[in-house]
Amino acid sequence: MRLRVLCALLVAGLLAVPSPASASPGFWPLTDLAAQRVQIADKVAAAKFGTPSPIDDPVREQQILDSVAAKAPGLGLDPADAVRFFRDQIEANKIVQRGLYARWTEHPGTRPPERPDLGTEVRPVIDRLNAGLLAELAETRDARARRSCDVRLAVTVRLVDARRGLDRLHSGALSEAVRSACSGS
């Protein structure tokens, strides 16, 4: 309970900070990129909904994880840690897709009017976000190893959530996306 009160006070104080990056310089870019990746799940879902393409795409997922594992050592990252973080990104994306499928099935009027092209419109954005996330994992290596990581990351997640105006589905997915970011996680 005390930790929740402390986190609430920290978030309230950080919301008053004029520059988002000054709130938690070590975690803002990483968390914001994770939030963008969670939000792109809307387009992934829109591209797949009503088609034979399933939410789970083991081939594409493995391509991402293999790429991350190959690039991690060159950035000074442990491949297993990087893969675990990106597995969380993938699972968070699927949480959003499943949630939107359920919403659109229950309320057909909320379906997106257009179907973006997964290959030419959506995956290039995901690839760019993945590259940024991998770079930020390397950039935050020391901060993620500190004992204060969990608290600082939790505060940054709430701040990014508030700045981006995430709904409950996307907010929960963002928390999932960064759950293994701290080295002790």
N, C-alpha and C positions, 0 to 999 in steps of 0.2 A: 504494500500500500504506500509506504514512504517513497519507494522508487517511482511509483506512478505520479505522485504529487510532485516529486522533484523533476521528473520528465515533463510534466505539464507546465511547470514554471519555466523550465528551460525553453520549451517550445514557444511559450508565450513571449518570453524575452527575445528569442531569436526571430520571431515574426516581425518584431519591430526593427530589425536590422535592415538598413537600406539595400545592402548588396547581398544577394543570396550566397555568393562565394565566401563572403566574410563570416557567415554563420558557422560553417564547418568546412574550411578549405580542403581538408583531406578527403571528405566524403561527398561533398555537393556534386561534383561532376560525375562520379561513379553512380550515385543514387539517381541523379537526373537522367542519365543515359538509361539506367534500368527502367525508370518510369516511362521514358519514350518507347522503350522496347515493349513494355506492357501495353502501351497505348496503340502500338502498331498491330497488336493482336486483333484489334477491331477490323482492320483491313484484311488480315489473314482470314478471319472468320467470314467477312463479307465475300471474299474471293471463293471460299470453299462451300459456304452454306447452300444447300439445295443441289449440290453436285456430288458425284461419286467420290470426290477427294475426301478422305477421312481427316479428322483433326490430328490424329497421331500419324506422323510421317517418319518412321524409323530410319529410312535411307537418308533423308535430309538431316535429321537430328544427328545421325552418326557422322555425316560429313562435317557438320559444325563442330562436334566434339573432337573429331580427328584433327581438324584444322587448328583448334585451340591447343590441343596437346602438342602438336608439332611446333607451334609458335611460342609456347610458354617458356621453354628453356632459354631462348634467345632474349627474352625480356626479364630473365632472372626469376621466373615463377616456377613453382612446382607444377608439373603437368596435371597431377591428380587433383590438386587444389583448384586449378583453373577449370578443369573438366567439371568438377563438382559445382563450381559457381555457375558455369554455363548450363549445366543440367537444370539448375534452379531457374535460369532464365527461360529455358524451353518449357518447363513445367508451369511456370507462371503464365506464359503465353497461352498454354492449353487451358488453364483455369479460366482465363478471359474468354477464350473461344467457346468453351462448354457453357459458360454463363450466358454468353450472347445467343448461342443456339437455343438455349432454354427460353430466353426472353423472346426471341423472334418467333419461336414455335408457339408460345403462349399468346403473344401479341403480334400477329402478322403485320399489323400496320406500322410497327417499329422497325421492320426490316430495312436495310439500306437500299436506296433506289438503284444503285449501280453496283456492278461487280468489278472490282479492280483486277487487273491481271497480276497474278501471283509472281510470275517469272520476271516480268519487265518493270512492274511498279512497286511491288512489295518487298521481294527478296533483296533487291539492291539496297533498300533502306535498312533492312535487318542486317545485311552484311556490313554496312557502314557503322551501324550501332554496335555490332559485335566487335569490330576493330577498335572502336572507341572504348568499349568496356574492357577489352583486354589491355589496352594501353593504361587505362585508369587502375586496373588491378595492379599493374607494375608500379604505377606512380604512388599508390597508396599502400604499398607493401609494408612499410614501417608502421604506419598508422593502424593498419589492420592487425598488426601483431601486438599492439598495446592492450593492456588490461581494460582501458577505457573504451575500447572499440565498440562493444555492444551498445553502451549508453549513447555514445556520440553518433553511431549509425542510426539508432532508434530515433534520436532527435532529428537527424537529417532526413530520415524517411518521412516523419510527420511534417516537416517543413516543406519538403518537395511535394508531398501529397497536398498540402494546403495551397501552395503556389500554383500547382497544376489543376486544382479543383477536381481531384479524382473522386469518382463515385465509390461505393462500397466494394463493388467487384474489382475495380482496378486498384484500389487501395490495398485490399487483401492480397492481390497478385503481386503488388510491389513489395510487400513484406516478404512474400515467398521468394521473390527474385533475388533479394539480398541476404537471405537468411544464413548463407554460409560464407559471407564475405569476410567476417572476422576470422583470423587464423585459428582461434580456439573453438570455432563453431563446429 
